[in-house]
């Protein structure tokens, strides 16, 4: 059904371009840029094997990519690789692709053998410091360089960062995903830019939904990071989102211990009374409202949950020692849940 829709649309584009002149050309040029080059499924994490045989043409490759539903349109892929002069650079070999990749990303992946590259999986819920430690452990970058670059390196302006305060780092704006890295040529700015571009691509399709929510991108991104740290299952995320937004609107402290952990950089040990009383705007037990910025990166499901909160009668939640979440309508119910399940 999807393929038929796009093929019909492309036939219409051709007809309109023939009839309509420059204005129509501009309109459909924008359609090509904003839709046909985008991922088939930006939320998919499934890895799909794809191989290029010797002698295959760009048209052959484009057709098979669409057959595997890795791209929206074989026409768009072929147009892109011809215009960017990528077609001659496509290399025979075996590759692993995702439906969440854009056409430019897939084209780039298919131009170079991955034999000299390593696969880096940046997990959801990591802070910049934790990603930095991971990259250092993997001997990809010197310790401290990634985190420092995320704070100080110059980057091209992005409309998706407009609402981010100037003094905020890129915490939360570097998207957790799988990246292919050449350890011989890797540098901090290159990786930060790739992760930032990935964030831009992921959020671009959600801009209208964010606008309807009434919150800024920075507020939504910050909330998404809280949801990521506070949830253990995707099925919990929308209701946790609803609880946190409701507490925020009604002037209640959010009371998210993960924000305190971020302030004191203490992620595994129990929090002490001193920790919980820290004088930091990230201490959402003491200070009302959202923290100044995100406390970690996050998954696409957490971002969508921040945009689409589920209404409920609850104001409280906790995860018991058995890993299950329990909700409470009142503080009294919440205290009962603490006694029973913690």
N, C-alpha and C positions, 0 to 999 in steps of 0.2 A: 504494500500500500504506500509506504514511504517513498520507494523508488519511483513508482508510477507518478506520484505527486510531483517530485522534483523533475522528472523527465518532461512532464506536461508543462511545468513552469519554464523550463529551459527552452522549449519550443516556442512558448509565448514570448520569452525574452528576445529570441531571434526575430520573431515577427515584428515585435514592437520596435526593435532597433532598426529594422528595415524601413518601417513606416514613420516612426516618431521623431527621428532626428536627435539633436544634441541633448535636449532636456531628458528625453527617455533614456539616452545612453548614460547620462549622469545618474539617473535614478537606479537603473539596473547595475551600474558600476558599483554603487553603494550597496546594493543587495548582495552582489558578489563578495565584496569586502566584508560585510557584516554578518552574512549568514552562510553562504556556500563554503567559506573557508573555515567555519567554526567546527567544533567537535560534533561527532554523531551523538555522543552521550557523555557530557562533561562529568557526570557523576560515576562513570564506570571505572573500576579498577582492574577489570579482567585483562589478562595478558594474552595476546593472540599471536601465534607464530606466523610469520610471513617470509617467503623466500623469493628472491629474484634469480631467475635462470639466465645463463649466458645467452646473449642474442635477443633477449626480450626488449621490446620497444617501450617508450614512455606510454603509448596508447595501451599496450598490453597490460602494463603494470597498473595504470589508472583503472582499467576495467576490472581487474581482479581485486583491487582495493575496495571498489564499490560492491562487488559481489560478496566480499567478506564483511560488508557494512562497517568498514573502517573509515570511510569518508562519505560525505553527503552526496557528492556528485563526481563521477569520473571526468566529466567535462571541466569542472572547476579545478580538479587536480592537474589535468593535462594543460589547461590554460596557465596555471600557476608555474609549472615546471618549465614551460616554454618561455614565458615572459621573463622569468628569473634566470634563464639559461642553465637550469639545473638538470634538464633531461640528459645531456651528455655525461653528467657526473654520477648518475644512478649506477650503483655497483651490484654485481651479482653477489649473493650471499644470503645468510639466514639472519632474520631480525625478529625482535619481539616488539609488538606495537599494542597500543590501547585505543579504544574508541573515544577516550577523553583527549586524545591528541588532536591538534588542529592540522589542517593541510600543510601549512608551512613547517610545523614540527615534523610531520611524517616525511616530508620531502627532505628535510635536513638529515633525519635519521637514516634514510636510504642512500645517502651520498657517500657514506664513509663506513668501512668495516668496523665492527665493534670489538675486534680482537684485541686492540690496544687499550680499550676503555674498561673501566670498572663500573659496576652498578651500585649506586648509592640510594638507599631507601630511607628518606627522611620521614620518621614516624610522626603521626599527629600527636599533639599535646606537648611538644618539645619547645623549650625556650631557645632564644638565640644562643645563650651560653651552653646549653646542652647540645645543640647542633654543632657548635664550635668544638666542643669536646669530642663529639663523634667523628668529625672530620679530621681532627688531630690524631685520634686513635687509629683511624684508617690510613693515616699518613698521606692524606690528600692536601691538607693545608697546615701551616704552622699554627700552633696553639695561639688563640687570641685574634688571629687575623680576620676570620670570618665575622666575629662579633664586632670588631672594631670597624670593619668596612661597612657593616649594616648601619652603623651610627654616623660615619664620617665620609664615606665615598660619595662622589657626586653622581646623581642619576638624572636622566631626562624627566621633566615634569610629567605627571600622570594625572588625568582627571579623576582617577580613583583614589588619589591621595589628597585631594583638595581639602577634605574635612579633617585630615590628620594635623594635629598641632605641630608647629615647626620644631619644637624641642623634643618631639617624640621620635624614638628610633623606629626601625622597621619591624619591631616585634609584632608578630601576628600578620604581617603583610608578605611574608615569604612562604609560599605555599608548600605544604608537606606533600611529597610525591616521590616517584622513582626517577632518578636522573642518571644519565650516562656521562661519565667524567673521564677525560684523559689525564692521568696523574702527572704526565710529563709537562703538560701545558696549563694545567688548572691554576687559576688564581682566584682570590676572594671576590674581586669585583665581578668577574665573569659569572661565578656561581650565584652571587646575590642578584645580579641582573636577570639571570634565567629564572630564578625562583620568584622574583618580583613580576616578571612578564607572565609567568604561569598564573600568579594571583590575578593579574589584570584580565587574563583570558577567562579564568573561572568566574570572576565576578561580573564580567561584562553582560552576560545574559540575565543577570539578576537585578540590574540597575533600576528598571521600572518597578519591580516588586519592592525594592528598598525604598524608593521614593514614596510608594503607597503606604509604607509602614509608618511614615512620619519621623523616622530617625535618620541621622546622617550615616554615611558609610562607616565612619570611625566608631560610632556608637554600636552599629550592627557587628562590626568586626570584633570590637571589645566584648560584646555579649557572646558572640560565637566562641571566643576563647574560654569564657567562663563555662559555657555549656559543655565544651570539649572536656574540661577538667572535672566537671561535676557529674558527668554521665558515664555509665558503663555499657549501655546498650543503645543502639539507634532508636529503639522503641520508646526510650525514656526522654529523648531530647526535646521534643516539642512541648511536653507537659512541664518539664523543668524550665524551658524558655518562658512558658506562660506564667509560671510562679514567679520567676525573677523579674519579668517585666511588670507584673502586677504589684510586687513589693516596691519596685522603683516608682511606679505611678502613684502609689498610696503613701509615699514618703517614709517607707520602712527601710532600715538598713538591709542590704542584700544578705549579709552574714555568710559570705562564701569564704570558707577557710583557705581555698586554693589561692585567693588573692593575698592572704597573709603569708602563705608559703612563698609566693613570688617576692614579696617585700623582704623576707628574711633569707631567701634562697635556701629553703629547707624543705625538701620534697619527700623524704622518706621517714625521718625521725618524727616522733610525736611533738606537736606544738606545745610549748610551755605557756604559762600565764603571762610571762614577760613577752613572749612572741605575740600573743593575742592582744596585747595592749600597746603594740608598737605605734608610734606617732607617724603614720604614713597614710597618704591618700589611697594606697592600695589596701589598706585595712578596712574592708567593707563591713566589719563588725562595729567599728568605731565611727566611720564616716558614711553618711548616706550618699546614694547615687552610685553611678558606675565608677570604677577606678579610672585613672587618667588614660589608660590605654590597655591593649590586649596583654594577657599574661602568658601566652604561648601561641604556637600555630594551631591549626585546627583542620578538621575534615570538611568536605563540602556539605555533608549531612548536618554538621553543627551550624554552618553558615545558613543553610536553608531553615533550620529550626529557629534560629534567631530572627529570621524574617517572618516565619509562620508560627507564632506561639499558639499553643492549644489552651483554650480557656478551661478552667476547672474550679472547683470549690476550695482547692488547697492553697495553703500559704507556706507549707513546710515540707521537707522531704529529707530522708536519710537512707544510706545504704547499710543494711545490717551486716553482722558478722558472716551471714550466709551469702552475702553478695546481692541479695534482693533489695529493691527499693521500696520504701514505705512512705506514704504521704500522710500529712496531717492538716486538718482544717484550722486547728487552734494550737496555741503554744502548749496547752495542756495535753492535747492528743500527741503532739510531737514529743513531749517529755515521757509519756507512756511508751511510745515507740522506742525511745532511747533505752528505757529500762528493760524492755522486752527483747530487743534485738541487737543491742550493743554489748 
